[in-house]
Amino acid sequence: MSKYGRYVVTRPKFLTEMAHHDFQEVAGFTFPDEVYIDQDLIGEANQWLDINWIWDKTIPRELPGLHSHPFAEIVLLIGSDPRNLRDLGGEVQWGMGEGEDAETFVLTSTTAIYVPAGLPHGPLVYRRVDRPILNIAIGLNTGGYA
């Protein structure tokens, strides 16, 4: 193997279980979850990165429901129109907070979301999908979290 080859991941790890997530096979959504960076794949990585394609609405199923992590997370929802990358190509509902502090966002453009450690977030609902939507989640400073 080359000196830096261990940092180039071309074969993901497939997950069907992860703490605080309720993965299930749902039509229109990449399953199992494809993880490209975590400590199993790159020993010194203190992050994880998963990539999913959504090609159909997931109503009434939420992916995932309300949950939180002991680390910060970045979620990217990216449209697939190469001539208009700001157009999400659908409508996604995203929740943050819980109880009286809960807020719901309806997203129709490519969006980046920062979720502080411990902040409850979800559900994530793909209400309309006109073109495939790319969902990338990046867990920051995850340690041994699985």
C-alpha positions in Angstrom: 0.0 0.0 0.0 1.1 3.5 -0.6 2.1 6.0 2.1 -1.2 7.9 1.9 -3.5 5.3 0.4 -5.1 4.6 3.8 -6.7 8.1 3.6 -8.5 7.4 0.3 -11.7 5.5 0.9 -13.4 4.1 -2.2 -15.5 1.4 -0.6 -17.9 2.5 2.0 -18.9 0.7 5.2 -22.6 -0.2 5.1 -24.6 0.5 8.3 -28.1 -0.7 9.3 -27.7 0.4 12.9 -26.2 3.4 14.6 -26.9 4.8 18.1 -29.9 7.2 18.3 -30.9 6.4 14.7 -33.8 4.3 13.6 -32.6 3.0 10.3 -35.1 0.9 8.3 -35.3 0.1 4.7 -37.6 2.8 3.1 -38.4 3.0 -0.6 -36.8 6.0 -2.3 -33.8 6.2 0.1 -30.3 4.7 -0.1 -30.2 1.8 2.3 -28.1 0.6 4.0 -26.4 3.8 5.1 -23.0 4.3 3.3 -20.3 5.5 5.6 -17.1 6.7 3.9 -15.1 8.0 6.9 -15.1 6.7 10.5 -12.5 5.2 12.9 -13.1 1.7 11.5 -12.1 2.9 8.0 -9.4 5.4 9.0 -8.1 4.6 12.5 -7.1 8.2 13.3 -10.3 9.7 12.0 -12.3 11.5 14.7 -15.2 12.2 12.4 -17.7 10.2 10.3 -19.1 10.9 6.9 -22.1 9.3 5.4 -23.7 9.8 2.0 -27.2 9.0 0.9 -29.3 9.6 -2.2 -33.0 10.3 -1.9 -35.0 9.8 -5.1 -38.6 9.6 -3.8 -40.6 11.2 -0.9 -40.5 9.4 2.4 -43.8 10.5 3.8 -45.1 9.4 6.2 -41.8 7.9 7.3 -39.3 10.2 9.1 -35.6 9.6 8.5 -34.6 9.7 11.3 -37.0 10.9 14.1 -36.1 13.3 16.8 -32.6 12.5 18.2 -29.3 14.1 19.4 -25.6 13.2 19.3 -22.8 13.9 21.9 -20.9 15.7 19.0 -21.6 18.4 16.5 -22.9 17.5 13.1 -23.0 19.1 9.7 -25.8 18.1 7.4 -25.8 19.0 3.7 -28.9 18.7 1.5 -27.8 19.2 -2.1 -29.8 19.4 -5.3 -28.8 17.5 -8.4 -29.4 20.0 -11.1 -25.9 20.8 -12.4 -27.3 24.0 -14.1 -28.9 25.3 -10.9 -27.2 23.8 -7.8 -29.2 26.1 -5.4 -32.4 24.3 -6.4 -32.9 21.4 -4.0 -35.3 19.7 -6.5 -37.9 19.0 -3.8 -39.2 20.0 -0.4 -37.6 18.7 2.8 -38.9 19.3 6.3 -36.2 19.6 9.0 -36.8 20.0 12.8 -34.5 21.4 15.4 -35.1 21.6 19.2 -37.8 19.9 21.1 -40.9 20.9 23.2 -41.6 24.6 23.2 -38.3 25.4 21.7 -38.8 23.2 18.6 -38.6 24.8 15.2 -39.5 23.3 11.8 -37.9 24.4 8.6 -39.2 23.7 5.1 -36.3 23.6 2.7 -36.4 24.0 -1.1 -32.9 25.1 -1.9 -29.5 23.4 -1.3 -28.8 23.8 2.4 -26.0 23.4 4.9 -27.1 22.8 8.6 -24.8 23.0 11.6 -26.2 21.0 14.6 -24.4 21.7 17.9 -23.6 18.7 20.2 -26.5 17.6 22.2 -29.1 19.6 20.2 -32.2 17.5 19.5 -32.9 17.5 15.7 -35.2 15.7 13.4 -37.5 14.5 12.0 -36.1 14.7 8.5 -39.0 14.3 6.0 -38.6 14.3 2.3 -42.1 15.7 1.4 -41.5 16.1 -2.3 -38.6 14.9 -4.5 -38.6 16.1 -8.1 -35.0 15.1 -8.7 -32.6 13.1 -6.6 -31.4 14.9 -3.5 -27.9 14.2 -2.0 -27.8 14.0 1.8 -24.3 14.2 3.4 -23.9 14.0 7.2 -20.6 14.8 8.9 -20.1 14.0 12.5 -17.3 16.2 14.1 -15.1 15.0 16.9 -17.1 11.8 17.3 -14.5 9.8 19.2 -15.6 6.1 19.5 -19.3 6.9 18.9 -21.0 4.3 16.9 
